[in-house]
Amino acid sequence: MWKIYSIINCVSVYVQRRRQIIIEINSRLFSILVHAIVLFTAFPVHECAHAWTAEKLGDDTARKAGRITLNPFKHLSLMGTLMMLFVGFGWAEPVPVDARKFKNPKNGMAFTAIAGPLSNLIMAFVAMAVFRVLYAIAYYKDLSIDTVLDIFWLITYLNIGLAVFNLLPIPPLDGSRIFNLVMPEEIYFKVMKYERYVFVALLLLLYTGLLDKPLTALRTGAMNVMIFLTDWVDIITGMIYG
């Protein structure tokens, strides 16, 4: 008899383990899905914003390269895409910019650079507003749409993460071009000579988690600001459904 109880117990443990594995697989698949949504929306918008701004400021290099488009396949890089899907951070193909074509090269590079993160913040604002609307509807109508809410929350969070990360004043990130406005040119160009090495070092810092705490603090602060900026949604939905 004790063997029967032992087998039953083993089966029970096995089932619990399998359930946990299934939960982990589903969680991982959900994470890949959300990262894929960001890849095919936030990344193209980010790079297209760079290209569009550069052309408006006098540089048609990106337009000639076919980068003023929301077609994600014109912007995504294979390695950056795989990293984003399976590691959690990635990158797109840099938009070609010729600073010599700007009337003011330093300002032109800075405005072109800031256009990318700004586009992500706009997308985060829209996603957060949609989240707040759906959350209010679910609350007042007693609906269960947790998965949909999770998707829009993560889209908001990842777009904010992209904006915050790209605004770091570290080459080759957009923040380094913006920081160039206040940095002496001789120092800036000396730093840019080592751009590739700095980028590799940046990836290592991300992979080892050494940047997790400061980036999380910045993302959390930005999320709180985004929540504050969309408080008007609760007021309107409260007037409609309350």
Phi, psi and omega in degrees: 000319181298331177294322179297313178298323179296316179297316179301317179296318179297318178298318180299315178298318180299315180298317179298319179295318180296321178298318179296320178297317180297318178299316180296319179296315179297320178296318180294317179296321178296318178298316179297320179300312181295318178296326177293320178299316179295319179303317186270002177235297186295317182296310178299319179296317179302309183289322177296324178297319175302309185296315182296316180295318179300318180294320179297335180266003173114355182255113182264012182301314182293323179296317179296334179274002178075028186262355175273074183202154176264006176293112185299331183288348174276348186241328188285144173254149184299309183295317180296324179293313180297320179296318181295319183289319190249346180247327177113351173219147182199192183204165176250174175292128180300141177284128179291130180226134177248100185300337181294340182274352177278146175297319175236097186306317183295313178293320180300315179295320182293314180293322176296320181293316185288341181299325181295301178301324179298321178296323178293322178293324177295317178296322178296319178298315180296314180297320179293321178297318177297317177302314183294322178296310181296321179297318180295317179298316179298322181292311184284329182263001181055053180256153177250099181228043186301321182296317179296317179297318178300320181298311182290326177296316181290325176298318176299311184297317182290323177295320176295320178300318178296317181295312181299314181299314183289342179274356175297135183282052183236125177298143003264025183291160183301327182300332179292325178289324179290318180296338179299338180298330182248358181263136175304138187299323182296323178289318182301312183290332174294318179294318183295339177297332183254024185304315182297318181291322178295322180295317177298316178298322178297317178298320179295320178296321178293316183295323181278350177084009182291339179262001185301311184296309179296322179292321178296320178297317179293317179297318180297317177298317179294322177296319179297321177296318181295322176297317179298319182290344180249014177299334180299335180297316180295325179294314182292313181295327177295322178291328182280313187258341186288000000 
